[in-house]
Amino acid sequence: MRVIMTGGGTGGHIYPAVAIADEIRRRDENAEILFVGAEIGMEGDLVPKCGYEITLIPADGFNRKKLSTNFVAVKRIVQGTFKVKKIIKEFKPDVVIGTGGYASAPAIKTAQSMGIPTYIHEQNAFPGMSNKIQEKKARRVFLGFGEAAKYFKYPEKHVVCGNPVREAFVNADREKAREELGIKPDEFVLLAFGGSQGAARINKAMIEVIKAFNGVKDMKIYLGTGSYYYDVILKEFEDSGIKLEDNISIMEYIDDMPKYLAASDLMVGRSGALSVAEVTVCGVPAIFVPSPNVTGNHQFFNAKAVADNGGAIIIEEKDLENEALITTIHQLKNDRNALKTMAQKSKESAFPEAVKVIYDNVLSSFK
């Protein structure tokens, strides 16, 4: 089977595509897989690190607030469409699978116009416009959240499978992870991150959390600041004259996220679809702070799907108060029964078989 995977921009689109590709490769050793991504996304760096070839095309998103700026976007999309048509002619894929992002739309649309079977994966509880447009000619629409179905028009195409996560998350072992990180059995571990670029409001709140728990003997805090905020946060502590004790670890980027998540008792962070999928498949209770700056407020609905099941707490950014966050963390730290129940409910919200469901559906369409 020859497959084009397309999706990117952020890790939320890239890593689900990689997880699907990994499953295809695992179950079909003769499969040939090519990624098509955007020149301006993170995929040009991340995909090769995961062991896949990628071709980049001109692609861009539309600015709904400043329509006058979209002339450049249209030009890039047209250029990208011409390039992706050439790629498809040369690679001759049996199927094209899209996971969203700037490159996904022209790649899926072009493949559909050329009569090539296409499949779409929508990660969020509130879907993007591109996937809704492409649904009509797609063979299947895979849904990360069942709640997304009401925004689409062809229910016979829908497969609620959850969001694909890499095998490293599915197979992550808590005891092994804690041992490798040097965490004692009775230590409470808080993991906080705001994505690869970071999240200013979460980082700001975590500064106060770290101040409150700095030096607490039975607690460890790992904060992934994102590249933009790392130096700023370290300078904040330096200017405040605060010496960070051994129980605090501040990192620009968390490279081995499966290990850190598996080792954690509680997570604080955004509720992008991929983050929610990774957190729940590891069975980690979460305090989700949805980004308010996303289309359709989809991060809130992603978090709500887990919170309604009892696996997470939602604090909207407008309601995020430092003292309230510190109090919530302290209460959960001291109530291990409540934390255990949340962990169980988080795990129940996960879809560990997502990649297998996607592969089986794609394969069945060729039989």
C-alpha positions in Angstrom: 0.0 0.0 0.0 1.3 3.4 -0.9 0.1 6.2 1.4 0.4 9.9 1.5 -0.1 11.3 5.1 -0.8 15.0 5.2 -1.2 17.3 8.2 0.8 19.6 10.2 1.4 23.1 11.5 1.5 22.1 15.1 2.2 18.8 17.0 -1.5 18.4 17.4 -1.8 17.6 13.7 1.6 16.1 13.1 1.8 13.4 15.8 -1.6 11.8 15.1 -0.4 11.5 11.5 2.8 9.9 12.7 0.9 7.5 14.9 -1.3 6.4 12.0 1.8 6.0 9.8 3.5 3.9 12.5 0.5 1.6 12.6 0.5 1.2 8.8 4.2 0.4 8.9 3.8 -2.0 11.8 1.1 -4.0 10.0 2.3 -3.7 6.5 6.1 -3.9 6.2 5.9 -3.3 2.5 3.9 0.0 2.8 5.4 3.1 1.3 4.6 6.3 3.2 5.2 9.9 2.2 4.3 12.9 4.3 3.1 16.1 2.6 3.4 19.2 4.9 3.5 23.0 4.8 6.7 25.0 4.5 5.7 27.1 7.5 4.8 24.3 9.9 6.7 22.3 12.4 6.4 19.1 10.3 9.6 19.8 8.3 11.5 19.3 11.5 9.4 16.7 13.4 8.5 14.2 10.7 12.0 13.3 9.7 12.9 12.8 13.3 10.2 10.2 13.4 11.7 8.3 10.5 9.6 9.5 7.6 10.2 11.3 4.3 8.4 14.5 3.9 7.8 16.9 1.0 6.8 20.5 1.8 4.4 22.7 -0.2 3.4 26.3 0.0 0.3 26.6 2.2 -1.2 29.0 4.6 -4.4 29.6 6.6 -7.0 32.3 6.3 -7.3 35.2 8.7 -11.0 35.5 9.5 -10.4 38.9 11.3 -8.3 40.6 8.6 -9.7 39.5 5.3 -7.5 41.9 3.3 -4.5 39.8 4.3 -5.8 36.7 2.7 -4.5 37.5 -0.8 -1.1 36.0 0.0 -2.8 33.0 1.6 -4.8 32.3 -1.6 -1.7 32.6 -3.7 0.2 30.1 -1.5 -2.7 27.7 -1.6 -2.8 27.8 -5.4 0.9 27.2 -5.5 0.6 24.4 -3.0 -2.2 22.8 -5.1 -0.1 22.7 -8.2 2.9 21.2 -6.3 0.8 18.6 -4.5 -0.7 17.5 -7.8 2.7 16.8 -9.1 3.6 14.9 -6.0 0.6 12.7 -6.3 1.3 12.0 -10.0 4.8 10.9 -9.1 4.2 9.0 -5.9 0.9 7.4 -7.2 -0.7 6.8 -3.7 -3.4 4.3 -3.1 -4.8 6.5 -0.4 -4.4 9.9 1.1 -5.0 10.4 4.8 -5.3 13.9 6.3 -5.1 15.0 9.9 -5.6 18.7 9.5 -3.3 21.7 9.2 -2.4 24.0 6.4 -1.1 21.4 3.9 -4.0 18.9 4.5 -6.7 20.9 2.7 -5.0 21.3 -0.7 -3.6 17.7 -0.5 -7.0 16.1 0.3 -8.9 18.3 -2.2 -6.4 17.5 -5.0 -6.5 13.8 -4.3 -10.3 13.8 -4.4 -10.3 15.6 -7.7 -7.9 12.9 -9.0 -10.2 10.1 -7.9 -7.9 8.9 -5.1 -9.6 7.5 -1.9 -9.2 10.0 0.9 -9.7 9.8 4.7 -10.0 12.5 7.2 -9.2 12.6 10.9 -10.8 15.4 13.0 -9.1 15.7 16.3 -11.4 18.2 18.1 -14.8 18.1 19.6 -15.6 21.2 17.5 -14.3 20.5 13.9 -12.5 22.8 11.6 -14.1 24.3 8.5 -11.7 22.4 6.1 -12.7 19.0 7.3 -16.3 19.8 7.1 -15.9 20.9 3.4 -13.9 17.8 2.5 -16.3 15.4 4.2 -18.6 15.0 1.2 -15.9 13.2 -1.0 -14.1 11.4 1.8 -14.5 7.7 2.3 -14.5 8.0 6.1 -14.3 10.7 8.6 -12.6 9.6 11.8 -13.6 11.5 14.9 -11.5 12.1 18.0 -14.6 13.0 19.9 -18.2 11.7 19.3 -19.4 15.2 20.0 -18.0 16.4 16.7 -20.5 14.3 14.7 -23.3 16.9 15.0 -21.2 19.4 13.0 -20.9 17.1 10.0 -23.5 16.1 7.4 -22.8 12.5 6.5 -23.2 10.3 9.6 -22.8 7.1 7.6 -19.1 8.1 7.0 -18.3 8.7 10.7 -16.1 6.5 12.8 -15.6 7.6 16.4 -12.2 6.2 17.1 -10.5 8.8 19.4 -7.3 10.5 18.7 -4.3 8.5 17.6 -1.3 8.6 19.9 2.1 7.1 19.5 2.7 3.7 20.9 5.1 5.1 23.5 2.1 6.7 25.3 -0.1 3.6 25.1 2.7 1.3 26.5 4.1 3.8 29.0 4.7 2.2 32.4 4.3 4.3 35.5 6.6 2.5 37.8 9.4 2.3 35.2 9.0 6.0 34.3 9.2 7.1 37.9 12.3 4.9 38.5 14.1 6.3 35.5 13.3 9.9 36.6 14.4 9.1 40.2 11.0 9.7 41.7 10.2 8.0 45.1 7.0 5.9 45.4 5.4 8.4 47.8 6.3 11.6 46.0 3.5 13.6 44.3 4.4 14.6 40.8 2.8 17.7 39.1 3.5 18.1 35.3 2.6 21.4 33.6 3.1 22.5 30.0 1.4 24.7 27.5 2.5 23.1 24.2 5.6 23.4 22.1 5.4 27.2 22.0 4.2 27.5 25.6 1.2 29.3 27.0 1.8 32.7 28.7 -1.1 32.4 31.2 -0.3 28.9 32.3 3.4 29.8 32.7 2.4 32.9 34.8 0.2 30.8 37.1 2.9 28.1 37.4 5.4 30.7 38.7 3.1 31.2 41.7 2.5 27.4 42.0 6.3 26.8 42.1 6.8 29.5 44.7 4.1 27.9 46.8 5.6 24.4 46.6 9.3 25.2 46.2 11.2 22.9 48.5 8.3 20.7 49.5 9.9 17.3 50.2 7.2 14.9 49.0 6.5 16.8 45.8 8.1 17.2 42.4 7.1 19.8 39.8 8.1 19.6 36.1 7.3 22.6 34.0 7.7 22.7 30.3 7.7 26.4 29.4 7.8 26.3 25.7 10.7 27.9 23.7 9.4 31.5 23.9 9.1 31.7 27.7 12.0 29.6 29.1 14.5 32.4 29.6 11.8 34.8 30.8 10.6 32.5 33.5 14.1 31.7 34.8 14.8 35.5 34.9 11.6 36.0 36.9 12.9 33.7 39.6 16.4 35.2 39.5 15.0 38.8 39.8 12.8 37.7 42.7 15.8 36.2 44.5 14.2 32.8 44.7 16.5 29.8 44.6 14.8 26.8 43.0 15.1 23.7 45.1 15.7 20.2 43.9 12.0 19.3 43.6 11.6 21.9 40.8 12.5 21.2 37.2 12.0 23.8 34.5 12.5 22.8 30.9 12.2 24.6 27.6 10.7 21.5 26.0 9.8 18.1 27.3 11.4 15.7 24.9 10.3 12.4 26.5 6.7 13.3 27.2 5.4 9.7 27.5 7.8 9.1 30.4 6.9 12.3 32.2 3.2 11.9 31.7 3.3 8.3 32.9 5.2 9.3 36.0 2.8 12.1 36.9 0.0 12.3 39.5 -1.6 15.4 38.0 -1.2 17.5 34.9 -1.9 21.2 34.3 -2.1 22.5 30.8 -4.0 23.3 27.6 -6.6 20.9 26.2 -5.6 20.6 22.6 -6.9 17.3 21.2 -3.6 15.6 21.2 -2.8 16.6 24.7 -6.1 15.3 25.9 -5.6 12.0 24.1 -2.1 11.6 25.5 -3.1 12.5 29.0 -6.1 10.1 29.1 -4.3 7.2 27.5 -1.8 7.5 30.3 -4.7 7.8 32.8 -3.5 11.0 34.3 -5.9 13.4 36.2 -5.8 16.9 34.7 -6.6 20.5 35.4 -7.3 21.8 31.9 -7.0 25.5 31.1 -8.5 25.6 27.5 -7.1 28.2 25.2 -9.7 30.9 24.5 -7.9 31.8 21.2 -9.0 28.9 19.1 -11.7 28.4 16.5 -15.1 27.5 18.0 -13.6 27.4 21.5 -12.8 23.7 20.6 -10.3 23.3 23.5 -13.1 23.8 26.0 -15.2 21.1 24.4 -12.2 18.8 24.2 -11.7 19.2 28.0 -15.4 19.0 28.7 -15.6 15.5 27.3 -13.1 14.3 29.9 -14.4 16.5 32.7 -18.0 15.3 32.2 -16.6 11.8 32.8 -14.9 12.8 36.0 -11.3 12.6 34.8 -10.5 16.3 34.7 -11.2 19.7 36.1 -11.7 22.7 33.8 -10.6 26.2 34.8 -11.2 28.7 32.0 -8.5 31.2 31.5 -10.7 34.1 32.5 -11.3 32.3 35.8 -7.7 31.2 36.4 -6.7 32.7 39.7 -3.3 31.7 41.2 -4.5 31.1 44.7 -7.5 28.9 43.5 -5.1 26.9 41.4 -2.7 26.4 44.2 -5.6 25.3 46.5 -6.9 22.8 44.0 -3.5 21.3 43.5 -3.0 21.1 47.3 -6.4 19.5 47.8 -5.8 16.8 45.2 -2.3 16.2 46.5 -3.8 15.4 50.0 -6.7 13.4 48.7 -5.2 10.4 47.0 -8.6 8.6 46.9 -10.1 11.4 44.8 -7.0 11.5 42.6 -7.2 7.7 42.1 -10.8 8.0 41.0 -9.9 10.8 38.6 -7.1 8.7 37.2 -9.5 5.9 36.5 -12.1 8.2 34.9 -9.3 9.7 32.8 -8.3 6.3 31.5 -11.9 5.4 30.7 -12.0 8.5 28.5 -9.2 7.3 26.3 -9.3 5.5 23.0 -6.1 3.4 23.0 -7.2 1.5 19.9 -7.6 4.6 17.7 -4.8 3.8 15.2 -6.0 0.2 14.8 -9.5 1.3 14.1 -8.3 3.7 11.5 -6.0 1.1 9.8 -8.8 -1.5 9.7 -11.2 1.0 8.1 -8.8 2.1 5.5 -7.8 -1.5 4.7 -11.4 -2.7 4.4 -12.2 -0.2 1.7 -9.7 -1.9 -0.6 -11.3 -5.3 -0.1 
